[in-house]
Amino acid sequence: MTTTPTPRTQPSSTPLPTARIGSLTVARMGLGCMGMTLAYGRRDPAQGIATIHRALDRGITLLDTADMYANGRNEKLVGSAIAGRRDEAVLATKVGFLTVPGIGLPRSLNGRPEHIRARAERSLRNLGTDHIDLYYLHRVDPQVPVEESVGAMAELVERGLVREIGLSEAGAEDLRRAHATHPIAALETEWSILTRDIESDALPVARELGITVVPYSPISRGMLSGDAAAMTPGLLDFRRFLPRWAPKNREHNAQIVERIRAIANAHGSTPAQVAISWVLARGEDVVPIPGTSKPHRIDENLGAFDVELTAEDLTVLDGLTAAGARYGRTGGV
């Protein structure tokens, strides 16, 4: 039977390291808010708000949401959480997906300029703010030249409604084309011990152009947390439909978690902290946004800053390979 040490946490008085995203200064760890309303089963909105408050109290500034998450309910939750604390938050939201009515899971893409303009106005209302700090194109629409989508976002910058523009899950070519239209401040993409596609494609271009990388799911949607519940998703949890959680792949991936746990035990930390520390070690231009809906996880995640992985640790972690693709028929969020 495996045991997990008590999570190490940074003292509350310790200032968090910072990074630049274009003109914005953010703590080097943000908070992904999607799971507070979407994808992982029923959640208590009050607990989501408490989680955001805990993040702000601990010095986390970058809060990440999207207009598609639960058909706007996620933005509204974030907006209600930051009421009276807007100046403490760097708000990031995304545009470009159409969703299944009533569910909020992706149905198709829409990167047309008129859609982007209309949804930006809706996001501002949902968030209860007069500007979005970081506005992402959630996915590049293959039916719309990326220059047109980014051009519409650039208009929002000119109007003072958006401060910086980002792309989510964009490849190297689209990143170059977008950046030539308007400076791109951030590339949000999945990046973890088990998901490393960015390294052979968009990462070199992002660094060449001075674009900050914002990895989501650094704990691989909870798989690398070491929690048994994360390996056996419930009926309303969309991870049940992802290949990495399929029975044929789960045993292999559970063995990976145990190898990470062994490294964590050696450092007196948790598997989640090791997973986040690995991402932080990719470079100072990397700002991971682990998602959670539980306030105590904020403290655990921030403890990753104190985990000093050795060269041997990194060699072991770099050599781990997941069984199963990260997405299945449901697509990605």
FIDOGU-199056 format. One record per residue (C-alpha): residue number from 1; residue in three letters; y negated, z, x. Coordinates in Angstrom, 2 decimals, always signed. Each point is the difference from the previous one (the first is absolute). Example, Ala and Ser with C-alpha at 12.3 -4.5 7.8 and 13.67 -1.06 7.14 Angstrom:
<rs>
<r guvex="1" zalum="ALA" y="+4.50" z="+7.80" x="+12.30"/>
<r guvex="2" zalum="SER" y="-3.44" z="-0.66" x="+1.37"/>
</rs>
This chain:
<rs>
<r guvex="1" zalum="MET" y="+0.00" z="+0.00" x="+0.00"/>
<r guvex="2" zalum="THR" y="-3.37" z="-1.02" x="+1.41"/>
<r guvex="3" zalum="THR" y="-3.06" z="+2.18" x="-0.02"/>
<r guvex="4" zalum="THR" y="-3.65" z="-0.90" x="+0.29"/>
<r guvex="5" zalum="PRO" y="-2.45" z="+2.21" x="+1.86"/>
<r guvex="6" zalum="THR" y="-3.05" z="+1.35" x="-1.77"/>
<r guvex="7" zalum="PRO" y="-2.56" z="-2.83" x="+0.24"/>
<r guvex="8" zalum="ARG" y="-2.57" z="+0.50" x="+2.71"/>
<r guvex="9" zalum="THR" y="-3.55" z="-0.35" x="-1.30"/>
<r guvex="10" zalum="GLN" y="-3.30" z="-0.47" x="+1.74"/>
<r guvex="11" zalum="PRO" y="-2.32" z="+3.01" x="-0.31"/>
<r guvex="12" zalum="SER" y="-2.45" z="-0.72" x="-2.80"/>
<r guvex="13" zalum="SER" y="-2.93" z="+0.39" x="+2.39"/>
<r guvex="14" zalum="THR" y="+1.23" z="-2.77" x="+2.30"/>
<r guvex="15" zalum="PRO" y="-2.06" z="-3.17" x="-0.52"/>
<r guvex="16" zalum="LEU" y="+2.14" z="-3.05" x="-0.57"/>
<r guvex="17" zalum="PRO" y="-0.17" z="-2.94" x="+2.42"/>
<r guvex="18" zalum="THR" y="-2.08" z="-2.87" x="-1.34"/>
<r guvex="19" zalum="ALA" y="+0.09" z="-3.79" x="+0.09"/>
<r guvex="20" zalum="ARG" y="-2.29" z="-2.84" x="-1.00"/>
<r guvex="21" zalum="ILE" y="+0.64" z="-2.46" x="-2.81"/>
<r guvex="22" zalum="GLY" y="-2.87" z="-2.41" x="+0.40"/>
<r guvex="23" zalum="SER" y="-3.13" z="+2.05" x="-0.65"/>
<r guvex="24" zalum="LEU" y="+2.02" z="+2.88" x="-1.48"/>
<r guvex="25" zalum="THR" y="+1.13" z="+3.13" x="+1.83"/>
<r guvex="26" zalum="VAL" y="+3.23" z="+1.50" x="-1.34"/>
<r guvex="27" zalum="ALA" y="+2.45" z="+2.69" x="+0.98"/>
<r guvex="28" zalum="ARG" y="+2.98" z="-1.55" x="+1.80"/>
<r guvex="29" zalum="MET" y="+2.24" z="+0.82" x="-2.92"/>
<r guvex="30" zalum="GLY" y="-0.72" z="-0.92" x="-3.59"/>
<r guvex="31" zalum="LEU" y="+1.73" z="+0.57" x="-3.31"/>
<r guvex="32" zalum="GLY" y="+1.90" z="-2.56" x="-2.04"/>
<r guvex="33" zalum="CYS" y="-0.47" z="+0.85" x="-3.68"/>
<r guvex="34" zalum="MET" y="+2.30" z="-2.53" x="-1.73"/>
<r guvex="35" zalum="GLY" y="+2.89" z="+2.39" x="-0.57"/>
<r guvex="36" zalum="MET" y="-2.20" z="+2.35" x="-2.01"/>
<r guvex="37" zalum="THR" y="+0.31" z="-2.33" x="-3.00"/>
<r guvex="38" zalum="LEU" y="+2.45" z="-2.79" x="+0.87"/>
<r guvex="39" zalum="ALA" y="+3.44" z="-0.89" x="+1.30"/>
<r guvex="40" zalum="TYR" y="+1.61" z="+3.36" x="+0.80"/>
<r guvex="41" zalum="GLY" y="+0.60" z="+1.44" x="-3.45"/>
<r guvex="42" zalum="ARG" y="-2.14" z="+2.25" x="-2.17"/>
<r guvex="43" zalum="ARG" y="-2.76" z="+1.86" x="+1.79"/>
<r guvex="44" zalum="ASP" y="-2.38" z="+2.75" x="-1.06"/>
<r guvex="45" zalum="PRO" y="-3.59" z="-1.30" x="+0.19"/>
<r guvex="46" zalum="ALA" y="-1.29" z="+3.49" x="+0.72"/>
<r guvex="47" zalum="GLN" y="+2.25" z="+0.21" x="+3.04"/>
<r guvex="48" zalum="GLY" y="-1.29" z="-3.38" x="+1.19"/>
<r guvex="49" zalum="ILE" y="-3.56" z="+1.24" x="-0.26"/>
<r guvex="50" zalum="ALA" y="+0.93" z="+3.19" x="+1.85"/>
<r guvex="51" zalum="THR" y="+1.55" z="-2.14" x="+2.74"/>
<r guvex="52" zalum="ILE" y="-3.17" z="-2.03" x="+0.41"/>
<r guvex="53" zalum="HIS" y="-2.06" z="+3.19" x="+0.11"/>
<r guvex="54" zalum="ARG" y="+2.30" z="+1.43" x="+2.67"/>
<r guvex="55" zalum="ALA" y="-0.38" z="-3.20" x="+2.02"/>
<r guvex="56" zalum="LEU" y="-3.79" z="+0.17" x="-0.18"/>
<r guvex="57" zalum="ASP" y="+0.05" z="+3.71" x="+0.85"/>
<r guvex="58" zalum="ARG" y="+2.05" z="-0.78" x="+3.12"/>
<r guvex="59" zalum="GLY" y="-2.38" z="-2.74" x="+1.14"/>
<r guvex="60" zalum="ILE" y="+1.90" z="-3.09" x="-1.18"/>
<r guvex="61" zalum="THR" y="-2.59" z="-2.53" x="-1.13"/>
<r guvex="62" zalum="LEU" y="+1.72" z="-3.33" x="-0.74"/>
<r guvex="63" zalum="LEU" y="+1.45" z="-0.06" x="-3.53"/>
<r guvex="64" zalum="ASP" y="+2.00" z="-3.12" x="-0.86"/>
<r guvex="65" zalum="THR" y="+0.61" z="-1.34" x="-3.50"/>
<r guvex="66" zalum="ALA" y="+0.09" z="-3.40" x="-1.77"/>
<r guvex="67" zalum="ASP" y="-1.09" z="-1.45" x="-3.31"/>
<r guvex="68" zalum="MET" y="+3.62" z="-0.87" x="-0.87"/>
<r guvex="69" zalum="TYR" y="+1.48" z="+3.47" x="+0.50"/>
<r guvex="70" zalum="ALA" y="+0.97" z="+1.09" x="-3.53"/>
<r guvex="71" zalum="ASN" y="-2.47" z="-2.55" x="-1.39"/>
<r guvex="72" zalum="GLY" y="-3.06" z="+1.84" x="+1.28"/>
<r guvex="73" zalum="ARG" y="+1.15" z="+3.55" x="-0.72"/>
<r guvex="74" zalum="ASN" y="+0.39" z="+0.73" x="+3.70"/>
<r guvex="75" zalum="GLU" y="-3.61" z="-0.96" x="+0.69"/>
<r guvex="76" zalum="LYS" y="-1.09" z="+2.21" x="-2.89"/>
<r guvex="77" zalum="LEU" y="+1.97" z="+2.94" x="+1.40"/>
<r guvex="78" zalum="VAL" y="-1.58" z="-0.47" x="+3.43"/>
<r guvex="79" zalum="GLY" y="-3.42" z="-0.30" x="-1.61"/>
<r guvex="80" zalum="SER" y="+0.43" z="+3.23" x="-1.90"/>
<r guvex="81" zalum="ALA" y="+1.24" z="+1.78" x="+3.13"/>
<r guvex="82" zalum="ILE" y="-3.06" z="-0.94" x="+2.06"/>
<r guvex="83" zalum="ALA" y="-2.56" z="+0.75" x="-2.70"/>
<r guvex="84" zalum="GLY" y="-2.61" z="+2.12" x="+1.76"/>
<r guvex="85" zalum="ARG" y="+1.58" z="-0.77" x="+3.40"/>
<r guvex="86" zalum="ARG" y="-0.71" z="-3.73" x="+0.34"/>
<r guvex="87" zalum="ASP" y="-1.73" z="+0.43" x="+3.35"/>
<r guvex="88" zalum="GLU" y="+3.16" z="+1.52" x="+1.51"/>
<r guvex="89" zalum="ALA" y="+2.16" z="-3.03" x="-0.81"/>
<r guvex="90" zalum="VAL" y="+0.34" z="-3.51" x="+1.35"/>
<r guvex="91" zalum="LEU" y="+1.31" z="-1.88" x="-3.05"/>
<r guvex="92" zalum="ALA" y="+2.37" z="-2.91" x="+0.49"/>
<r guvex="93" zalum="THR" y="+1.33" z="-2.05" x="-2.89"/>
<r guvex="94" zalum="LYS" y="+1.66" z="-3.39" x="-0.35"/>
<r guvex="95" zalum="VAL" y="-0.13" z="-3.09" x="-2.20"/>
<r guvex="96" zalum="GLY" y="+2.18" z="-3.05" x="-0.48"/>
<r guvex="97" zalum="PHE" y="+3.03" z="+0.94" x="-2.10"/>
<r guvex="98" zalum="LEU" y="+0.63" z="-0.52" x="-3.69"/>
<r guvex="99" zalum="THR" y="+2.37" z="+2.57" x="-1.44"/>
<r guvex="100" zalum="VAL" y="+2.63" z="+0.45" x="-2.67"/>
<r guvex="101" zalum="PRO" y="-1.84" z="+1.42" x="-3.05"/>
<r guvex="102" zalum="GLY" y="+0.61" z="+3.68" x="-0.53"/>
<r guvex="103" zalum="ILE" y="+1.86" z="+0.46" x="+3.29"/>
<r guvex="104" zalum="GLY" y="-2.36" z="-0.89" x="+2.80"/>
<r guvex="105" zalum="LEU" y="+2.57" z="-1.70" x="+2.23"/>
<r guvex="106" zalum="PRO" y="-0.84" z="-3.41" x="+1.49"/>
<r guvex="107" zalum="ARG" y="+0.49" z="-3.14" x="-2.08"/>
<r guvex="108" zalum="SER" y="-1.95" z="-2.70" x="+1.87"/>
<r guvex="109" zalum="LEU" y="-2.92" z="-0.55" x="+2.35"/>
<r guvex="110" zalum="ASN" y="-3.57" z="-0.92" x="-0.84"/>
<r guvex="111" zalum="GLY" y="-2.42" z="-0.49" x="+2.87"/>
<r guvex="112" zalum="ARG" y="-2.51" z="-2.11" x="-1.91"/>
<r guvex="113" zalum="PRO" y="-3.64" z="+0.92" x="+0.59"/>
<r guvex="114" zalum="GLU" y="-0.72" z="+0.66" x="-3.68"/>
<r guvex="115" zalum="HIS" y="+2.95" z="+2.41" x="-0.20"/>
<r guvex="116" zalum="ILE" y="-1.15" z="+1.85" x="+3.11"/>
<r guvex="117" zalum="ARG" y="-3.55" z="+0.40" x="-1.32"/>
<r guvex="118" zalum="ALA" y="+1.17" z="+1.28" x="-3.38"/>
<r guvex="119" zalum="ARG" y="+2.54" z="+2.41" x="+1.44"/>
<r guvex="120" zalum="ALA" y="-2.51" z="+1.39" x="+2.49"/>
<r guvex="121" zalum="GLU" y="-2.23" z="+1.01" x="-2.90"/>
<r guvex="122" zalum="ARG" y="+2.97" z="+1.63" x="-1.72"/>
<r guvex="123" zalum="SER" y="+1.00" z="+1.87" x="+3.17"/>
<r guvex="124" zalum="LEU" y="-3.52" z="+1.35" x="+0.38"/>
<r guvex="125" zalum="ARG" y="+0.15" z="+1.35" x="-3.56"/>
<r guvex="126" zalum="ASN" y="+3.48" z="+1.46" x="+0.50"/>
<r guvex="127" zalum="LEU" y="-1.01" z="+1.72" x="+3.24"/>
<r guvex="128" zalum="GLY" y="-3.31" z="+1.24" x="-1.41"/>
<r guvex="129" zalum="THR" y="-2.00" z="-1.29" x="+2.95"/>
<r guvex="130" zalum="ASP" y="-2.66" z="-2.58" x="+0.76"/>
<r guvex="131" zalum="HIS" y="+1.77" z="-1.44" x="+3.03"/>
<r guvex="132" zalum="ILE" y="+3.45" z="-0.50" x="+1.52"/>
<r guvex="133" zalum="ASP" y="+0.19" z="+0.86" x="+3.68"/>
<r guvex="134" zalum="LEU" y="+2.98" z="-2.23" x="+0.86"/>
<r guvex="135" zalum="TYR" y="+1.09" z="-2.79" x="-2.35"/>
<r guvex="136" zalum="TYR" y="+3.30" z="-1.71" x="+0.74"/>
<r guvex="137" zalum="LEU" y="+1.49" z="-3.25" x="-1.20"/>
<r guvex="138" zalum="HIS" y="+3.35" z="+1.50" x="-1.01"/>
<r guvex="139" zalum="ARG" y="+1.92" z="-3.17" x="+0.81"/>
<r guvex="140" zalum="VAL" y="-1.17" z="-3.48" x="+0.95"/>
<r guvex="141" zalum="ASP" y="+0.50" z="-2.26" x="-3.02"/>
<r guvex="142" zalum="PRO" y="+1.77" z="-3.17" x="+1.22"/>
<r guvex="143" zalum="GLN" y="-1.69" z="-1.93" x="-2.84"/>
<r guvex="144" zalum="VAL" y="-3.51" z="+0.92" x="+1.17"/>
<r guvex="145" zalum="PRO" y="-1.39" z="-0.68" x="+3.50"/>
<r guvex="146" zalum="VAL" y="-0.55" z="+3.35" x="+1.66"/>
<r guvex="147" zalum="GLU" y="-3.53" z="-1.12" x="+0.83"/>
<r guvex="148" zalum="GLU" y="-0.82" z="-0.10" x="-3.73"/>
<r guvex="149" zalum="SER" y="+1.39" z="+3.46" x="-0.65"/>
<r guvex="150" zalum="VAL" y="-1.75" z="+1.54" x="+2.98"/>
<r guvex="151" zalum="GLY" y="-3.18" z="-1.91" x="-0.83"/>
<r guvex="152" zalum="ALA" y="-0.11" z="+1.75" x="-3.37"/>
<r guvex="153" zalum="MET" y="+0.53" z="+3.35" x="+1.70"/>
<r guvex="154" zalum="ALA" y="-2.80" z="-0.82" x="+2.45"/>
<r guvex="155" zalum="GLU" y="-2.31" z="-0.50" x="-2.99"/>
<r guvex="156" zalum="LEU" y="+0.82" z="+3.54" x="-1.09"/>
<r guvex="157" zalum="VAL" y="-1.03" z="+1.22" x="+3.47"/>
<r guvex="158" zalum="GLU" y="-3.30" z="-1.86" x="-0.33"/>
<r guvex="159" zalum="ARG" y="-0.58" z="+1.68" x="-3.37"/>
<r guvex="160" zalum="GLY" y="+0.60" z="+3.44" x="+1.48"/>
<r guvex="161" zalum="LEU" y="+3.10" z="+0.63" x="-2.11"/>
<r guvex="162" zalum="VAL" y="+2.41" z="-0.10" x="+2.97"/>
<r guvex="163" zalum="ARG" y="-0.54" z="+1.19" x="+3.57"/>
<r guvex="164" zalum="GLU" y="+2.98" z="-1.49" x="+1.86"/>
<r guvex="165" zalum="ILE" y="+2.73" z="-2.56" x="-0.76"/>
<r guvex="166" zalum="GLY" y="+3.69" z="+0.22" x="+0.81"/>
<r guvex="167" zalum="LEU" y="+3.22" z="-1.95" x="-0.54"/>
<r guvex="168" zalum="SER" y="+3.35" z="+1.46" x="-0.97"/>
<r guvex="169" zalum="GLU" y="+3.29" z="-1.44" x="+1.29"/>
<r guvex="170" zalum="ALA" y="-1.71" z="-3.11" x="+1.41"/>
<r guvex="171" zalum="GLY" y="+1.55" z="-2.12" x="+2.72"/>
<r guvex="172" zalum="ALA" y="-1.67" z="-1.08" x="+3.22"/>
<r guvex="173" zalum="GLU" y="-1.28" z="-3.37" x="-1.25"/>
<r guvex="174" zalum="ASP" y="-1.51" z="+1.41" x="-3.19"/>
<r guvex="175" zalum="LEU" y="-1.57" z="+2.82" x="+1.99"/>
<r guvex="176" zalum="ARG" y="-1.74" z="-2.49" x="+2.31"/>
<r guvex="177" zalum="ARG" y="-1.22" z="-2.16" x="-2.89"/>
<r guvex="178" zalum="ALA" y="-1.26" z="+2.98" x="-1.94"/>
<r guvex="179" zalum="HIS" y="-1.79" z="+1.48" x="+3.01"/>
<r guvex="180" zalum="ALA" y="-1.76" z="-3.33" x="+0.61"/>
<r guvex="181" zalum="THR" y="-1.38" z="+0.22" x="-3.55"/>
<r guvex="182" zalum="HIS" y="-1.14" z="+3.64" x="+0.19"/>
<r guvex="183" zalum="PRO" y="+0.83" z="+2.76" x="+2.49"/>
<r guvex="184" zalum="ILE" y="+3.23" z="+1.73" x="-0.99"/>
<r guvex="185" zalum="ALA" y="-0.09" z="+3.71" x="+0.78"/>
<r guvex="186" zalum="ALA" y="+3.57" z="+1.04" x="-0.80"/>
<r guvex="187" zalum="LEU" y="+3.51" z="-1.34" x="-0.37"/>
<r guvex="188" zalum="GLU" y="+2.13" z="+2.17" x="-2.26"/>
<r guvex="189" zalum="THR" y="+3.71" z="-0.57" x="+0.40"/>
<r guvex="190" zalum="GLU" y="+3.28" z="+1.85" x="-0.08"/>
<r guvex="191" zalum="TRP" y="+0.81" z="+1.25" x="+3.50"/>
<r guvex="192" zalum="SER" y="+2.53" z="+2.62" x="+0.91"/>
<r guvex="193" zalum="ILE" y="+2.99" z="+0.62" x="+2.23"/>
<r guvex="194" zalum="LEU" y="+2.02" z="-2.09" x="-2.46"/>
<r guvex="195" zalum="THR" y="-2.57" z="-2.72" x="-0.83"/>
<r guvex="196" zalum="ARG" y="-1.51" z="-1.78" x="+2.98"/>
<r guvex="197" zalum="ASP" y="-0.75" z="-3.55" x="-1.18"/>
<r guvex="198" zalum="ILE" y="-3.69" z="+0.34" x="+0.91"/>
<r guvex="199" zalum="GLU" y="+0.78" z="+0.32" x="+3.70"/>
<r guvex="200" zalum="SER" y="+1.09" z="-3.62" x="+0.45"/>
<r guvex="201" zalum="ASP" y="-2.55" z="-1.57" x="-2.33"/>
<r guvex="202" zalum="ALA" y="-3.31" z="+1.48" x="-1.12"/>
<r guvex="203" zalum="LEU" y="-0.41" z="+2.89" x="+2.46"/>
<r guvex="204" zalum="PRO" y="-1.04" z="-2.06" x="+3.06"/>
<r guvex="205" zalum="VAL" y="-2.57" z="-1.88" x="-2.10"/>
<r guvex="206" zalum="ALA" y="-1.34" z="+3.19" x="-1.56"/>
<r guvex="207" zalum="ARG" y="-0.54" z="+1.50" x="+3.43"/>
<r guvex="208" zalum="GLU" y="-1.56" z="-3.18" x="+1.34"/>
<r guvex="209" zalum="LEU" y="-2.50" z="+0.04" x="-2.88"/>
<r guvex="210" zalum="GLY" y="-0.66" z="+3.76" x="+0.09"/>
<r guvex="211" zalum="ILE" y="+1.60" z="+0.65" x="-3.39"/>
<r guvex="212" zalum="THR" y="+1.28" z="+3.53" x="-0.65"/>
<r guvex="213" zalum="VAL" y="+3.60" z="+0.24" x="-1.21"/>
<r guvex="214" zalum="VAL" y="+0.68" z="+2.28" x="-2.98"/>
<r guvex="215" zalum="PRO" y="+3.77" z="+0.55" x="-0.33"/>
<r guvex="216" zalum="TYR" y="+1.31" z="+1.06" x="-3.37"/>
<r guvex="217" zalum="SER" y="+3.44" z="+1.56" x="-0.51"/>
<r guvex="218" zalum="PRO" y="+0.25" z="+1.39" x="+3.55"/>
<r guvex="219" zalum="ILE" y="+2.81" z="+2.21" x="-1.31"/>
<r guvex="220" zalum="SER" y="+1.71" z="-3.04" x="-1.57"/>
<r guvex="221" zalum="ARG" y="-0.65" z="+1.06" x="-3.60"/>
<r guvex="222" zalum="GLY" y="+1.35" z="+3.45" x="+0.74"/>
<r guvex="223" zalum="MET" y="+3.27" z="-1.16" x="+1.55"/>
<r guvex="224" zalum="LEU" y="-0.94" z="+1.39" x="+3.41"/>
<r guvex="225" zalum="SER" y="-1.09" z="+3.37" x="-1.40"/>
<r guvex="226" zalum="GLY" y="+3.51" z="+1.36" x="+0.31"/>
<r guvex="227" zalum="ASP" y="-0.07" z="+1.20" x="-3.61"/>
<r guvex="228" zalum="ALA" y="+3.24" z="-0.62" x="-1.90"/>
<r guvex="229" zalum="ALA" y="-1.94" z="-0.78" x="-3.17"/>
<r guvex="230" zalum="ALA" y="-1.71" z="-2.93" x="+1.70"/>
<r guvex="231" zalum="MET" y="+3.38" z="-1.59" x="+0.69"/>
<r guvex="232" zalum="THR" y="+1.12" z="+0.23" x="-3.64"/>
<r guvex="233" zalum="PRO" y="-2.88" z="-1.26" x="-2.18"/>
<r guvex="234" zalum="GLY" y="-0.11" z="+0.91" x="-3.68"/>
<r guvex="235" zalum="LEU" y="+0.23" z="-2.35" x="-2.97"/>
<r guvex="236" zalum="LEU" y="-3.76" z="-0.67" x="-0.14"/>
<r guvex="237" zalum="ASP" y="-0.36" z="-0.48" x="+3.75"/>
<r guvex="238" zalum="PHE" y="-0.38" z="-3.61" x="+1.12"/>
<r guvex="239" zalum="ARG" y="+1.68" z="+0.75" x="+3.35"/>
<r guvex="240" zalum="ARG" y="+3.29" z="-0.26" x="-1.91"/>
<r guvex="241" zalum="PHE" y="-0.56" z="-3.77" x="+0.03"/>
<r guvex="242" zalum="LEU" y="-0.90" z="-0.34" x="+3.69"/>
<r guvex="243" zalum="PRO" y="+2.72" z="-1.26" x="+2.36"/>
<r guvex="244" zalum="ARG" y="-0.32" z="+2.88" x="+2.44"/>
<r guvex="245" zalum="TRP" y="+1.08" z="+2.41" x="-2.73"/>
<r guvex="246" zalum="ALA" y="+2.99" z="-2.10" x="-1.07"/>
<r guvex="247" zalum="PRO" y="+3.29" z="+1.90" x="+0.53"/>
<r guvex="248" zalum="LYS" y="+1.17" z="-2.53" x="+2.60"/>
<r guvex="249" zalum="ASN" y="-3.10" z="+0.70" x="+2.13"/>
<r guvex="250" zalum="ARG" y="-0.74" z="+3.62" x="-0.75"/>
<r guvex="251" zalum="GLU" y="+2.69" z="+1.50" x="+2.25"/>
<r guvex="252" zalum="HIS" y="-1.28" z="-1.92" x="+3.03"/>
<r guvex="253" zalum="ASN" y="-3.60" z="+0.97" x="-0.73"/>
<r guvex="254" zalum="ALA" y="+0.97" z="+3.65" x="-0.50"/>
<r guvex="255" zalum="GLN" y="+1.46" z="-0.04" x="+3.52"/>
<r guvex="256" zalum="ILE" y="-3.36" z="-1.24" x="+1.29"/>
<r guvex="257" zalum="VAL" y="-1.70" z="+2.92" x="-1.71"/>
<r guvex="258" zalum="GLU" y="+2.37" z="+2.38" x="+1.77"/>
<r guvex="259" zalum="ARG" y="-0.92" z="-1.49" x="+3.38"/>
<r guvex="260" zalum="ILE" y="-3.67" z="+0.53" x="-0.84"/>
<r guvex="261" zalum="ARG" y="+0.80" z="+3.53" x="-1.15"/>
<r guvex="262" zalum="ALA" y="+1.55" z="+0.76" x="+3.39"/>
<r guvex="263" zalum="ILE" y="-3.24" z="-1.02" x="+1.73"/>
<r guvex="264" zalum="ALA" y="-1.99" z="+2.02" x="-2.53"/>
<r guvex="265" zalum="ASN" y="+2.10" z="+3.10" x="+0.64"/>
<r guvex="266" zalum="ALA" y="-0.64" z="-0.32" x="+3.72"/>
<r guvex="267" zalum="HIS" y="-3.74" z="+0.08" x="-0.69"/>
<r guvex="268" zalum="GLY" y="+0.11" z="+2.70" x="-2.65"/>
<r guvex="269" zalum="SER" y="-1.28" z="-2.51" x="-2.53"/>
<r guvex="270" zalum="THR" y="+1.28" z="-1.92" x="-3.00"/>
<r guvex="271" zalum="PRO" y="+1.36" z="-3.55" x="-0.25"/>
<r guvex="272" zalum="ALA" y="-3.10" z="-1.06" x="-1.95"/>
<r guvex="273" zalum="GLN" y="-2.24" z="+1.29" x="+2.77"/>
<r guvex="274" zalum="VAL" y="+1.97" z="-1.93" x="+2.60"/>
<r guvex="275" zalum="ALA" y="-0.21" z="-3.17" x="-2.10"/>
<r guvex="276" zalum="ILE" y="-3.78" z="+0.33" x="-0.37"/>
<r guvex="277" zalum="SER" y="-0.42" z="+0.92" x="+3.66"/>
<r guvex="278" zalum="TRP" y="+1.84" z="-3.20" x="+0.94"/>
<r guvex="279" zalum="VAL" y="-2.53" z="-2.02" x="-2.00"/>
<r guvex="280" zalum="LEU" y="-2.96" z="+1.90" x="+1.46"/>
<r guvex="281" zalum="ALA" y="+1.36" z="-0.79" x="+3.47"/>
<r guvex="282" zalum="ARG" y="-0.37" z="-3.75" x="-0.69"/>
<r guvex="283" zalum="GLY" y="-3.70" z="+0.22" x="+0.96"/>
<r guvex="284" zalum="GLU" y="-3.32" z="+1.61" x="-0.77"/>
<r guvex="285" zalum="ASP" y="-0.87" z="-2.96" x="-2.24"/>
<r guvex="286" zalum="VAL" y="+2.76" z="+1.06" x="-2.41"/>
<r guvex="287" zalum="VAL" y="-0.78" z="+2.16" x="-3.06"/>
<r guvex="288" zalum="PRO" y="+3.16" z="+0.81" x="-1.99"/>
<r guvex="289" zalum="ILE" y="-0.29" z="+0.92" x="-3.67"/>
<r guvex="290" zalum="PRO" y="+3.17" z="+1.92" x="-0.92"/>
<r guvex="291" zalum="GLY" y="+0.25" z="+0.38" x="-3.75"/>
<r guvex="292" zalum="THR" y="+0.79" z="+3.21" x="-1.81"/>
<r guvex="293" zalum="SER" y="-0.66" z="+1.75" x="-3.28"/>
<r guvex="294" zalum="LYS" y="+0.67" z="+3.50" x="+1.31"/>
<r guvex="295" zalum="PRO" y="-2.76" z="+2.08" x="+1.64"/>
<r guvex="296" zalum="HIS" y="+2.32" z="+1.69" x="+2.51"/>
<r guvex="297" zalum="ARG" y="+0.99" z="-3.39" x="+1.40"/>
<r guvex="298" zalum="ILE" y="-3.59" z="-0.50" x="+1.17"/>
<r guvex="299" zalum="ASP" y="+0.42" z="+2.90" x="+2.40"/>
<r guvex="300" zalum="GLU" y="+3.39" z="-1.24" x="+1.14"/>
<r guvex="301" zalum="ASN" y="-1.27" z="-3.53" x="+0.61"/>
<r guvex="302" zalum="LEU" y="-2.99" z="+1.20" x="+2.01"/>
<r guvex="303" zalum="GLY" y="+2.40" z="+1.92" x="+2.24"/>
<r guvex="304" zalum="ALA" y="+1.04" z="-3.39" x="+1.39"/>
<r guvex="305" zalum="PHE" y="-3.09" z="+0.06" x="+2.21"/>
<r guvex="306" zalum="ASP" y="+1.58" z="+2.85" x="+1.97"/>
<r guvex="307" zalum="VAL" y="+3.35" z="-1.70" x="+0.58"/>
<r guvex="308" zalum="GLU" y="+0.04" z="-1.41" x="+3.52"/>
<r guvex="309" zalum="LEU" y="+2.82" z="-2.51" x="+0.13"/>
<r guvex="310" zalum="THR" y="+1.45" z="-0.63" x="+3.44"/>
<r guvex="311" zalum="ALA" y="+0.69" z="-3.41" x="+1.49"/>
<r guvex="312" zalum="GLU" y="+3.68" z="+0.66" x="-0.63"/>
<r guvex="313" zalum="ASP" y="-0.71" z="+0.87" x="-3.64"/>
<r guvex="314" zalum="LEU" y="-1.95" z="-3.21" x="-0.46"/>
<r guvex="315" zalum="THR" y="+2.78" z="-2.06" x="+1.55"/>
<r guvex="316" zalum="VAL" y="+2.51" z="+1.47" x="-2.44"/>
<r guvex="317" zalum="LEU" y="-2.30" z="-0.47" x="-2.99"/>
<r guvex="318" zalum="ASP" y="-0.92" z="-3.54" x="+0.99"/>
<r guvex="319" zalum="GLY" y="+3.69" z="-0.90" x="+0.02"/>
<r guvex="320" zalum="LEU" y="+0.71" z="+1.08" x="-3.58"/>
<r guvex="321" zalum="THR" y="+0.60" z="-2.79" x="-2.50"/>
<r guvex="322" zalum="ALA" y="+0.18" z="+0.38" x="-3.77"/>
<r guvex="323" zalum="ALA" y="+2.75" z="-1.44" x="-2.16"/>
<r guvex="324" zalum="GLY" y="-1.43" z="-2.03" x="-2.88"/>
<r guvex="325" zalum="ALA" y="-3.29" z="-1.80" x="-0.58"/>
<r guvex="326" zalum="ARG" y="-3.01" z="+2.05" x="-1.00"/>
<r guvex="327" zalum="TYR" y="-0.48" z="-1.83" x="-3.32"/>
<r guvex="328" zalum="GLY" y="+2.29" z="-1.49" x="-2.59"/>
<r guvex="329" zalum="ARG" y="-0.61" z="-1.88" x="-3.23"/>
<r guvex="330" zalum="THR" y="-2.68" z="+2.45" x="-1.06"/>
<r guvex="331" zalum="GLY" y="-2.32" z="-1.17" x="+2.76"/>
<r guvex="332" zalum="GLY" y="-2.36" z="+2.28" x="+1.85"/>
<r guvex="333" zalum="VAL" y="-2.74" z="+2.43" x="-0.87"/>
</rs>
